[in-house]
């Protein structure tokens, strides 16, 4: 591994860990720097990857950029900003879906069976979120949340058919991150949810970025 990549990896870890620290301190300026900044550093790491499929790499970069934009929206308070953040991540998942499809490995029994746990979990999650959203009176958020869960579920399956284990792991961990965020926001508070969301989120984005180099 080159020195440049080692430095970028160290910077990603330090930036992500730094964001976890400033979450506790409530330092607004540093949150604006470190939250999207960590994703931009991952993009920097992707830029160092050579001899890889350019279409796949460019789509992943686009997904990371959309995620960084979503991070900025979610730093703002209010339903309007939440929906804009949700929309940014929704488009990021659509782009990741497109990236994974470029590595289509064909259908198999395993890949078809993978639809079952993805669907069961998604239905269970949506059931809880529907109840929480309607009980909380934020009924206008139900449709965006429904579409979002459908899209991220499809993204996970597209990772499965890509044949990349690290892409599958990244997609699943991303869903875990979003599930924690949504459940904590709409259903019931979860202790330490903010930290769990960010740790899984950064891990997911890093794994999806690393999938560029997987064969």
C-alpha positions in Angstrom: 0.0 0.0 0.0 1.3 3.4 -1.0 2.1 6.1 1.6 -0.6 8.3 0.1 -3.3 5.6 0.7 -2.0 5.0 4.2 -2.3 8.7 5.0 -5.8 8.8 3.6 -6.9 5.7 5.6 -5.5 7.3 8.8 -7.3 10.6 7.9 -10.6 8.8 7.4 -10.4 7.0 10.7 -9.4 10.2 12.6 -12.1 12.2 10.9 -14.8 9.7 11.6 -13.6 9.3 15.2 -13.4 13.1 15.5 -17.0 13.4 14.5 -18.1 11.0 17.2 -16.3 13.2 19.7 -17.8 16.4 18.5 -21.3 14.9 18.6 -21.0 14.8 22.4 -19.6 18.3 22.6 -22.2 19.8 20.3 -19.5 21.7 18.3 -21.6 22.8 15.3 -18.7 24.1 13.2 -16.7 20.9 13.6 -19.8 18.8 12.9 -20.2 20.6 9.6 -16.5 19.9 8.8 -16.2 16.3 9.9 -19.5 14.7 9.0 -19.4 15.3 5.3 -15.6 15.6 5.4 -15.1 12.0 6.3 -17.1 11.0 3.1 -15.0 13.4 1.0 -11.9 11.7 2.4 -13.3 8.3 1.3 -13.8 9.8 -2.2 -10.2 10.8 -2.1 -9.2 7.2 -1.3 -11.3 6.0 -4.2 -9.5 8.5 -6.5 -6.3 6.6 -5.8 -7.7 3.3 -7.0 -6.1 2.2 -10.3 -6.9 -0.5 -12.8 -10.5 -0.7 -11.8 -13.8 -0.5 -13.8 -14.3 3.2 -14.4 -18.0 3.1 -14.7 -18.3 1.3 -11.4 -15.9 3.6 -9.7 -17.6 6.8 -11.0 -21.0 5.6 -9.9 -19.7 4.9 -6.4 -18.1 8.4 -6.3 -21.5 9.8 -7.3 -23.2 7.9 -4.5 -20.6 9.1 -2.0 -21.1 12.8 -3.2 -24.8 12.5 -2.8 -24.3 11.0 0.6 -22.1 14.0 1.6 -24.9 16.3 0.5 -27.4 14.3 2.5 -25.1 14.6 5.5 -25.3 18.4 5.3 -29.1 18.4 5.0 -29.4 16.2 8.1 -27.3 18.6 10.1 -30.2 21.0 9.8 -33.3 20.8 12.0 -36.8 20.4 10.6 -38.9 18.0 8.4 -38.0 19.9 5.2 -34.3 19.3 5.7 -35.0 15.7 6.8 -36.9 15.0 3.5 -34.1 16.7 1.5 -31.5 14.5 3.3 -33.6 11.5 2.7 -33.9 12.3 -1.0 -30.2 12.7 -1.3 -29.5 9.3 0.2 -32.3 7.8 -1.8 -30.6 9.0 -5.0 -27.3 7.7 -3.6 -28.8 4.2 -3.2 -30.2 4.4 -6.7 -26.7 5.2 -8.0 -25.2 2.3 -5.9 -27.9 0.0 -7.3 -26.7 1.0 -10.8 -23.1 0.4 -9.9 -23.8 -3.1 -8.5 -25.9 -4.0 -11.6 -22.8 -3.3 -13.8 -21.3 -6.4 -12.1 -24.3 -8.6 -12.7 -23.3 -12.2 -12.1 -26.6 -13.8 -13.2 -29.3 -15.4 -11.0 -28.8 -18.4 -8.9 -30.7 -20.2 -6.1 -28.7 -18.4 -3.5 -29.3 -15.0 -5.0 -33.0 -15.6 -5.3 -33.3 -16.9 -1.7 -31.5 -13.7 -0.5 -34.7 -11.9 -1.4 -36.5 -13.6 1.5 -34.6 -12.2 4.5 -34.3 -8.8 2.8 -38.1 -8.7 2.2 -39.0 -10.0 5.7 -36.8 -7.4 7.4 -38.1 -4.6 5.3 -41.7 -5.5 5.9 -41.0 -5.7 9.7 -39.2 -2.4 9.7 -41.9 -0.6 7.6 -44.6 -2.0 9.9 -43.0 -0.4 13.0 -42.2 2.8 11.2 -45.7 3.1 9.9 -47.1 2.8 13.4 -44.6 5.3 14.8 -45.0 7.9 12.1 -48.8 7.9 12.3 -48.8 7.9 16.1 -46.4 10.9 16.0 -48.6 12.8 13.5 -45.9 13.1 10.8 -48.1 11.4 8.3 -46.5 13.3 5.4 -43.3 11.5 6.0 -44.7 8.0 5.5 -44.5 8.0 1.7 -40.9 9.2 1.5 -39.9 6.7 4.1 -41.7 3.9 2.3 -40.0 4.7 -1.0 -36.7 4.9 0.8 -36.9 1.5 2.4 -38.0 -0.1 -0.9 -35.0 1.5 -2.7 -32.4 0.5 -0.1 -33.8 -3.0 0.0 -33.4 -3.2 -3.8 -29.8 -1.8 -3.5 -29.0 -4.6 -1.1 -30.2 -7.3 -3.5 -28.3 -5.6 -6.4 -25.2 -6.0 -4.2 -26.0 -9.7 -3.8 -26.3 -10.2 -7.6 -23.0 -8.4 -8.1 -21.2 -11.2 -6.4 -19.1 -8.9 -4.2 -19.1 -9.9 -0.6 -17.8 -6.6 0.6 -20.4 -4.8 -1.4 -23.1 -7.0 0.2 -21.7 -6.3 3.7 -21.6 -2.6 3.0 -25.2 -2.5 1.8 -26.4 -4.5 4.8 -24.6 -2.3 7.3 -26.0 0.8 5.5 -29.5 -0.6 6.1 -28.6 -1.2 9.7 -27.5 2.4 10.0 -30.7 3.8 8.4 -32.8 1.5 10.5 -31.3 2.8 13.7 -31.8 6.3 12.6 -35.4 5.8 11.6 -36.4 3.7 14.6 -34.9 6.2 17.0 -36.6 9.1 15.2 -40.1 7.7 14.7 -40.7 4.7 16.9 -38.8 4.8 20.2 -35.5 6.3 21.5 -32.5 4.0 21.4 -29.6 4.6 23.8 -26.5 5.7 21.9 -28.4 5.6 18.6 -26.5 8.6 17.2 -23.2 6.9 17.7 -24.5 3.6 16.3 -25.8 5.3 13.2 -22.6 7.1 12.4 -20.3 4.1 13.1 -22.3 1.8 10.9 -22.7 4.6 8.3 -19.0 5.3 7.9 -18.2 1.5 7.9 -20.8 0.9 5.2 -19.6 3.7 2.9 -16.0 2.5 3.4 -16.9 -1.1 2.4 -18.8 0.1 -0.6 -15.8 2.2 -1.7 -13.5 -0.8 -1.2 -15.8 -3.0 -3.3 -14.4 -1.1 -6.3 -11.2 -3.1 -6.0 -12.9 -6.4 -5.4 -13.2 -8.8 -8.3 
